[in-house]
Amino acid sequence: MCIRMKLCCCGCCTLQTGTKIIGWIHLLSGFSTAVLNATTISLMTSVHESNHVEEYYTCIVKIIISVIWIAVSIPLLIAASKNSRPGLLSPWLNFQFLAIAGLGYGLYFSIVVILPAKEGSFIQDAPHMENSFEGDALLQRNLQRILPSEAFSAVKNELSMFGARVATDIYKLGRECELTPPYLKLQDAWANPQNKVVTCESWKELKRTSAREGLIALAYERDPKHQGFSRLIQMSKNYLFAPSSGLYSCPLAMTDGAAKTLEVAGLKNHGESFKNLTSRDPERFWTSGQWMTEKRGGSDVAGGTETLAVQDPNSKNMYKLYGYKFFSSATDADIALTLARVVDPATGKITSGTKGLSLFLVYVDQPSNLHLMRLKQKLGTKQLPTGELLLDGMTAELISSPGRGVASISSMLNITRLHNASASVSAMRRIISLARDYSQRRVAFGKLIRNHPLHVRTLADMELECRAGFSLFVEAGRLLSLEENGTATSEQQQLLRLLLPLLKLYTGKQCMKVVSEGLESFGGQGYMEDTGIPVILRDAQVTPIWEGTTNILSLDVLRALAKSEGQVLVAFNQRIQGVLDSSISPSLAECCTLLEKSRSQLISFAQKNPNQLEYVARDFAFGLARTLAGALLLEHASWSGAVDSDSAAAQRWLGQRDLLAQSLVSGQTTNHSTLSVQQLDDALVFDGYDPKNLLSPLF
Ligand SMILES: Cc1cc2nc3c(=O)[nH]c(=O)nc-3n(C[C@H](O)[C@H](O)[C@H](O)COP(=O)(O)OP(=O)(O)OC[C@H]3O[C@@H](n4cnc5c(N)ncnc54)[C@H](O)[C@@H]3O)c2cc1C
């Protein structure tokens, strides 16, 4: 055999082997790419995602390239393997195969592997907003249970249409308010004094929307088709509105509170205020502020209010106000209700404490006598123009009996606290709604996170808290409806007196916990401002603080107990007894035992330890709130229209949650060791604290 033939044979063999290797590489890579992309398509289809059009196309193109690739590699392989005898497949032909294969593989590799690898073709789908009413099965079922069926049918469509708006156009307005916060304009370019708050167009549009949608009017029109439940329906609509409202829910709360105060004071037909506050006409609709907090304090208004009211000698009820209001969230409101101390015209003296405080109505548009000192820099609620105001001789009308200011403004606080709870519960609902949708879109460890039981359990815990808070909110709306239509029994009125502070304090705290957990359920994206998620947490933090902090409201619960001589607790007891006596389904029998136990522990603690109640006021209030929520969840779960999740909520709330703190169960407040528990608290808190170590004030 000549050397030439040998070389040719060796070359052929080498080429043949090379062709085979390349053919196999092609076949495998083409096959694996096709399988990978087909899997991606099927995954996208399985999560019912219609928003992946581009990714679908990319996958399909990749599959087509892979199939062509397989088609090229198969003849290459067949040719290479058939050509076992050198010479049949000429080196030239083999070389051509190799060249085409090399070129093609380079092309394939750059299209399918290298190019997309720069940024990655994957785009995570964002969580979607749902129709807030249609997606809130609990709200629907509760309204169905509580409202007469004609009343429910009459409002269902309205709520459903509104539920769609709050997820679309209203949400966009609210978001715009967050991105375009208000600012204070003190002068124009030519140094003309301006002294005004500038808000964005969306904020103004939200005011018009609130009027058109009757967010205040609904409660006061008392439409007969609501069959006595106008307040509950109005609050349901506000609950839908709050998380999309860009905090416009705050001026609405105060507007509602002012309307209620005027109504209770018999001033519905006095001037234009009540009519405008409750108007559906956007051109006429007014909002109200609530100017209570001064520099010395918001909790202790009796000790903190320094604003003076000097009577106009020509008019019995007209005064000039002089003072500094440290927090005013509706600086752009049309009117405000405020507290001040009347100066005795004869002696020039004032009365200190609560007895010296009277309630005034002011028209805000008095630029010469109202100076906007600054807008506050806040953690959240940035949409809201919260400012400090100097009242320098503002004209005001006295609307309470002299010295009855605190009692009169309590009507306002009851309503603003109900709105506060609406904001708290609806913030929980919003984050859960987004989190459950995201769980259907986010894949981790090869499957949707909704298929990781631990993740769903975390969401279920959030849902349980939300349901408990919601049950208290709906009960307050129901009782207030009865009170306002004049059908509430005295027991129901007592329960409402107890429930309003409980509701506010409990849902404010729950809301922070649930919303914070909710942020975590989006992983890192939950922390990113431009997802629109962190604002929910920042805004939630205000709910335990304004309208009375948790401690102040716990003390208010005790005040209700003392002032009613225990009647509020009797009403609480009776409400729970009513649930226990109703037809509870046998599967929930264990819940009754647990509810009864918690109720009797609470009542017995209050009876046996009246002197310790103040110290454990917070635990006591939480215990009342949790126990009442348990009863309400149980009542709802026993309703004929209840579903499995309703029973699960009652069972878990009563069976798996600690309804009462240890301090109530085991009497931890009594002395142990030589120090009292209060002294031990002191020791814990002030361990190492020495004024000598203090260096400088924090700003
Ligand atoms: C964003 C924002 C907007 C606001 N808008 C308005 C508004 O429009 N109108 C208005 O009037 N107010 C407004 N406020 C003020 C708000 O209502 C008060 O800040 C709140 O009531 C608390 O009062 P304070 O700040 O004086 O706190 P403080 O009274 O100084 O309380 C400090 C702490 O001491 C605790 N504490 C006080 N007394 C007791 C006690 N007896 N026992 C146990 N603990 C106690 C409190 O719980 C709190 O934790 C706003 C506040 C914020 C944050």
The ligand as an SDF file (V2000), in Angstrom:
LIG
                    3D

 53 58  0  0  0  0  0  0  0  0999 V2000
  -48.4470   61.1550   59.7140 C   0  0  0  0  0  0  0  0  0  0  0  0
  -49.2010   61.7100   60.8710 C   0  0  0  0  0  0  0  0  0  0  0  0
  -50.2780   62.5230   60.6400 C   0  0  0  0  0  0  0  0  0  0  0  0
  -51.0060   63.0600   61.7110 C   0  0  0  0  0  0  0  0  0  0  0  0
  -52.0780   63.8420   61.4530 N   0  0  0  0  0  0  0  0  0  0  0  0
  -52.7570   64.4050   62.4870 C   0  0  0  0  0  0  0  0  0  0  0  0
  -53.8680   65.2600   62.2540 C   0  0  0  0  0  0  0  0  0  0  0  0
  -54.2810   65.4890   61.1230 O   0  0  0  0  0  0  0  0  0  0  0  0
  -54.4780   65.8120   63.3070 N   0  0  0  0  0  0  0  0  0  0  0  0
  -54.0740   65.5800   64.5830 C   0  0  0  0  0  0  0  0  0  0  0  0
  -54.6780   66.1110   65.4990 O   0  0  0  0  0  0  0  0  0  0  0  0
  -53.0400   64.7590   64.8390 N   0  0  0  0  0  0  0  0  0  0  0  0
  -52.3740   64.1730   63.8280 C   0  0  0  0  0  0  0  0  0  0  0  0
  -51.3160   63.3290   64.0750 N   0  0  0  0  0  0  0  0  0  0  0  0
  -50.8420   63.1950   65.4410 C   0  0  0  0  0  0  0  0  0  0  0  0
  -51.1550   61.8780   66.0800 C   0  0  0  0  0  0  0  0  0  0  0  0
  -52.5130   61.7320   66.3140 O   0  0  0  0  0  0  0  0  0  0  0  0
  -50.3110   61.8210   67.3530 C   0  0  0  0  0  0  0  0  0  0  0  0
  -48.9590   61.7980   66.9720 O   0  0  0  0  0  0  0  0  0  0  0  0
  -50.6350   60.6140   68.2000 C   0  0  0  0  0  0  0  0  0  0  0  0
  -51.9080   60.7210   68.7210 O   0  0  0  0  0  0  0  0  0  0  0  0
  -49.6270   60.4380   69.3510 C   0  0  0  0  0  0  0  0  0  0  0  0
  -49.4450   61.6110   70.0380 O   0  0  0  0  0  0  0  0  0  0  0  0
  -47.9740   62.1480   70.3200 P   0  0  0  0  0  0  0  0  0  0  0  0
  -47.2570   62.2130   69.0360 O   0  0  0  0  0  0  0  0  0  0  0  0
  -48.0760   63.3970   71.0660 O   0  0  0  0  0  0  0  0  0  0  0  0
  -47.2940   61.0350   71.1800 O   0  0  0  0  0  0  0  0  0  0  0  0
  -47.1180   61.0470   72.7670 P   0  0  0  0  0  0  0  0  0  0  0  0
  -48.4120   61.3880   73.3880 O   0  0  0  0  0  0  0  0  0  0  0  0
  -45.9550   61.8510   73.1040 O   0  0  0  0  0  0  0  0  0  0  0  0
  -46.8100   59.5220   73.0600 O   0  0  0  0  0  0  0  0  0  0  0  0
  -45.4730   58.9620   73.0970 C   0  0  0  0  0  0  0  0  0  0  0  0
  -45.5700   57.5180   73.5610 C   0  0  0  0  0  0  0  0  0  0  0  0
  -46.0080   57.4720   74.9000 O   0  0  0  0  0  0  0  0  0  0  0  0
  -47.0710   56.5550   75.0630 C   0  0  0  0  0  0  0  0  0  0  0  0
  -47.9590   57.0390   76.1120 N   0  0  0  0  0  0  0  0  0  0  0  0
  -48.4320   58.2810   76.2840 C   0  0  0  0  0  0  0  0  0  0  0  0
  -49.2450   58.3170   77.3550 N   0  0  0  0  0  0  0  0  0  0  0  0
  -49.2850   57.0840   77.8690 C   0  0  0  0  0  0  0  0  0  0  0  0
  -49.9350   56.4930   78.9990 C   0  0  0  0  0  0  0  0  0  0  0  0
  -50.7440   57.1740   79.7680 N   0  0  0  0  0  0  0  0  0  0  0  0
  -49.7330   55.1970   79.2400 N   0  0  0  0  0  0  0  0  0  0  0  0
  -48.9570   54.4650   78.4390 C   0  0  0  0  0  0  0  0  0  0  0  0
  -48.3110   54.9600   77.3620 N   0  0  0  0  0  0  0  0  0  0  0  0
  -48.4660   56.2570   77.0900 C   0  0  0  0  0  0  0  0  0  0  0  0
  -47.7410   56.5360   73.7060 C   0  0  0  0  0  0  0  0  0  0  0  0
  -48.4200   55.3220   73.4990 O   0  0  0  0  0  0  0  0  0  0  0  0
  -46.5550   56.6910   72.7790 C   0  0  0  0  0  0  0  0  0  0  0  0
  -46.0180   55.4360   72.5000 O   0  0  0  0  0  0  0  0  0  0  0  0
  -50.6070   62.7720   63.0350 C   0  0  0  0  0  0  0  0  0  0  0  0
  -49.5240   61.9230   63.2560 C   0  0  0  0  0  0  0  0  0  0  0  0
  -48.8260   61.3960   62.1970 C   0  0  0  0  0  0  0  0  0  0  0  0
  -47.6590   60.4960   62.4620 C   0  0  0  0  0  0  0  0  0  0  0  0
  1  2  1  0
  2  3  1  0
  2 52  2  0
  3  4  2  0
  4  5  1  0
  4 50  1  0
  5  6  2  0
  6  7  1  0
  6 13  1  0
  7  8  2  0
  7  9  1  0
  9 10  1  0
 10 11  2  0
 10 12  1  0
 12 13  2  0
 13 14  1  0
 14 15  1  0
 14 50  1  0
 15 16  1  0
 16 17  1  0
 16 18  1  0
 18 19  1  0
 18 20  1  0
 20 21  1  0
 20 22  1  0
 22 23  1  0
 23 24  1  0
 24 25  2  0
 24 26  1  0
 24 27  1  0
 27 28  1  0
 28 29  2  0
 28 30  1  0
 28 31  1  0
 31 32  1  0
 32 33  1  0
 33 34  1  0
 33 48  1  0
 34 35  1  0
 35 36  1  0
 35 46  1  0
 36 37  1  0
 36 45  1  0
 37 38  2  0
 38 39  1  0
 39 40  1  0
 39 45  2  0
 40 41  1  0
 40 42  2  0
 42 43  1  0
 43 44  2  0
 44 45  1  0
 46 47  1  0
 46 48  1  0
 48 49  1  0
 50 51  2  0
 51 52  1  0
 52 53  1  0
M  END
$$$$
